[in-house]
Amino acid sequence: MIKRLAFLFVLSLTPAVAFAQQANPVATLLDGGASREELRPLKAVVVARDGEIIAEHGYRGHSTRESVNIKSASKSIISSLVGIAIAKGLLEGPDQKIAPILKADLPDNPDPRLGQITIGNLLSMQAGLGRLSGPDYGRFVSSRNWVRFALAQPFADEPGGQMLYSTASTHLLSAILTKVGGKSTLALAREWLAPVDGFRIGAWERDPQGIYLGGNQMAMTARSLLAFGELYRNDGKAPDGTQVVPADWVVQSWQHRTNSRFSGDDYGYGWFSREIGGEQVHFGWGYGGQMLYIVPSLKLTVVMTSDENGPSARTGYRDALHGLLSEIIAAARPV
């Protein structure tokens, strides 16, 4: 009799379970990701709609609460700190020249064009200085003074010219924040972003002078990166309503200023933009496939973390992640 009652109880739950699966197609989609060969480097995905997590999944023993190196997705965080510094009056604005702030690290007999570079140029990767990412990154981080090394690079274009993606540009921003803020960039981030529930930076590399590496080598969890993304999706407001990042800075950050010569994607102040799944998407992107996507039209924030030891652009993996986001958008779109 007990066995029969237990059997009937399971039967009574089956339609409810089936309905739940049908009601959350995003979760069903993520469950199937483990078997997809093109997504093998994927560690975790978390999807939130209007501030509520609707699905998350860890792959091959990983989870959304595991600390990972978010690589260049941290450039979006550096941009937010610049926006806050402007709002606090520590910086004048995107048109402010950087040479007076960094005058102690300028080379002897500096190129006059160094005096033309602005905060905005660094944010949009239009400083004109030779790139120190990709094959040149090693030269940069093996130098004795990263700020001076970056400022001593020969010009590859005029300030305000083409996009020259370089982690040196965001490191200069970290050095500027340290000078005007009177504290380390990490201390400023922890203080200024404290109202963002769930946001936390773990380990973060520093240069020989102790300046935190602007735009790379930052440890965060997928959940923490989601909290930061939600801040931008919510026009710079924390869950409790505190205006953390100025709303107009969110708009400025997503405004098209240049284009990547590698992908053709729009680029603003530390954020890429493109259409994915029929919707306008703004995203931070880190080496290996560390992705923070915001889809304002659907109130979606999506984070994907991946193995940080392999490239994602030239292998097609980044495009596979864009494809997964397109499927998430389709699954989450109201019918």
N, C-alpha and C positions, 0 to 999 in steps of 0.2 A: 504493500500500500504506500509506504514511504517513497519507494523508488518511483512509483507511478505519479505521485504528487510532484516529486522533483522533476520528472520528465515533462509534466504539464506546465510547471513553472518556467522551464527553459523555453518551451514552445510559446508561452505567453510573452516572453521577452524578445523573441526573434523578430517580430514585426517592428518593435520599437528600435532595436539595434539597426535593422535594415533602413528604417526611416532616418535615423541619425546619420548613417553613412550617406544617404542620399541628400540630406539637408546640409552636409558639409563636404561638398565635392573637392574643396581645396585640400582637406585632410586626406581624402582618398587619393588625390593626385600625388601628394608628397609621399604617401606610403609606397607608391609604385616607383619612386625615384631610385631606390636602391638597386633595382635590376637594370637600370639604363646605363649602358657602357659609356656613353658620351658624358655622363655625370659622375664618373668614377672618382674624381678628386673631391667631390662635394662632401663636406663635413656635416653641415647643419643648415636648416632653413626655418625661419620663423616669419609668420604672416600675421599682421594686425590690420583690422578694419575699424576705423573710427576709434582708435585707441584700445581696442580689445583684441587680444590674440585669438585668432580663429583656427590656427593650425600651426604646428611646429613638428619638426622631425630631425633626429640625429641619425647619421649613417655610419656604419662600420665602427660602432663603439663611441662615436662622438655625440655631443649634445649642444644645445643652445646656451647652456650655462658654463661651457668650457671656454677658458681664456685662449684666444688665438691672436696672432700677429695680424692686425688689419691692414698693414702696409699703407699704401697711398690713400686708402679710404679715410685716413686720419687728416688728409688735407682739407676735407670738409669741416673738421673740427677746428683746425687752425683758422679757417675763414670765419667761423662763428666767434672765436675769441677776438679777432680783429674788429668785427662788427660791434662787439660789446665794448672794446677799448675806445672805439670812436664815440659810442653813446656816453661813455663815462668822461669824455673830454681828454683822454690820455693821448689820443691821436686826432688829427684834424679831419681826416677823411681820406677817401681813395686817391685824391689828387695830391696828397702831401708827398713831398720829395723825401727819399730815404737817406740821401747822402749826409745831411746834417745830423741825423740820428746815429748813423754808423760811421761818423767821421774818423773815429779812432782806428777803424779797421780798413780804411781806404788805402789803396796802394800808393806808393810814391809816384808823383807825376800822373795822377789818374786821368783816364780817358774822360774828356768833358761830358760825354754821354752818361756817365755815372750820375751826374748831377740832374739828369732829366728823368731818371727812373722814379716811379711813384709807387705807393702802397698798392694801388689798383693794378699796376703793371705786374707786380709780383703775384698778386692773387689770380690774375688771368693768364699767367705764364707768358707775358708779353714784355719781359724786361729787356730782351735783346741780347743778354749775355749768353755765351756758349752753354749748351746743355750739360748738366751733370747728373743725368739719369741714364738708365740703360748701360751701354758699354763704358760710359765715363763715370758711372757712380763710384766705382772702386777707387779711382783717383781722388775723388772728393772726400770720401770717408777715411782714406788713409793719410790725408794731409794733417799737419800739426794744428792748423787753425782753419776750421771749415768756413767760417764767415769771411775771413780774409781771402781764402782760396777762391770762394765763389765770386767775390767782388773783383778779383784779379783776372777773371776769365776774359778772353778777347770777345768782342762783340760779334755775334753772328747775324744780327739785324738791328734796326733802330728800335729804341724803346717805344712801345706801342705798336710794333709791327706784328709779324706772324707769331703764332703760338709756338713756343719752344719749351716743351714740357720738361721741367727740371725740378728735382727735389731741393736743389740749392735755393730756389726762389722761396719755397715755403720755409726753409731753414732760416733764411734771412728774416722772414716774418717772425719766427720764433725768437730770434735775437732781438728784434725790435720790440716785441711784446715784453721780453725780459727787462729791457732797458727802461721803457716807459712805465711798466707796471711795478718795477721795484721788487719783483719776486720771480721765481722760476715760472716757466710756462705751465708746468704741471701744477704748481701751487695756484696759479691764476685759474686754470681750468677747473680745479677742484672747488675753488671758492665761487667763481662766477656761474658754474653750471650745477652748483649744489642743489638748487630747487628742482632739478630734473630727477624725479624718482626713478631709481634703477640705473642711473648713469654712473659709471666708474671706470677710470683708467687704471690699469695695473702697471706692469713693467713698461718702461719707456727708455730707449737709448739716449745717451747724452754725448755731446762732442767733447774734445779734450778740455775745453774751457767750462764745461758743465752746463752748456745750453742744450735743452732737450731738442731732439731732432725733429724739426718741423716737417710733418708730412710723411713720416715713415717710422717703422719699428716701434709701434705702439700696441700694447696688449689690451684687448677688450673681449668681452663675451658677445655673442650674437644678441642676447637679450639687452645688454647695455647699449650696443650700437642701435638697436631698435628704439630704445628710449631717446637717444639723440635724434634719430630720424623723426620720431613723433613730435619732437620739439619744433622741427622745421615744418612738418605737415600741419601743425597747429599754429602757424604764423608766429613762431618764436615763443609761444606760451608753454609753461610747464603745466602738468595736470592740475595743479592747484590754482591756476590762473595767473601766476606770476609771469610778467613779461621778461623773459631771460635774454633772448636775442631780439633786437628791435625788428618789428614787422617789416619795415622798409628795407632792412638788411637782407631778410629772406628773399624779398623781391629782387633786390640788386644782385644777390648771389646767383639766382636762377636766370638772370637776364643774359641773353646771348651777347658775347663780346668778341669771340673768335671761334675757330674750329680746329679740331685735332687734324693734323695732316696724316695721321695714321688711320683713324676711323671715320673722319668726317663729322663726328658728333659735335654739337654745339658745346661751348665751354663758357662758364661765367666766372664767379669767384669761388673756385674750389669745388665746383659741381659740373658734371656733364649733363647734357639733356639730349633726348631723342624720342622719337615715337616708337613705342613697343606695344604690340597687341591692340593697335588702334587708339592708344591713349598717349598723351604727353607724359613723359617720365623724366624725373630728375634723379641723378644717381652719383654716389661716390663709388670709386672703383680702385681696388688695391691689387697689387701683383698676386698672381696665383688664382684670383677669382674671389676676392673679398668684396662683396657688393652690398650697398645700401641703396635701395630703390624707394622712391616716393611717387605715388600715382595720385595726385590731388583730386582728380575728377571722381575717383572711386573711394577716396579716403583710405587708401591702402599704403602701408609701409611694409616693405619686405627686406629681410636680411638673409644673405647667403654667405657662408664661410666655407673655405676650401683649403686644400693642401697648399701651403704658402711657398713650397719649394720648386714649383714648376710654373712656367709662363702660362698665361691664359689667352693672350691676344693672337699670337701667330699660330697657336695650336688649334684655334677654333673653339676652345673651351668657353671663352667669354661669350661667344655667340650662342653657345649651347645654354648658358645661364640666362641670356636675354630670351632665348626660346622658352625656357622654363617659366620665366616671368610672364611671357605672353600667355602661356597655358594657365597660370595662376589668375591672370586678369580675366580670361575667358570664364574660368570656373567661379570667380568671385563676382562677376558682373551680374547685376539684377536681371531677372528674366521678365 
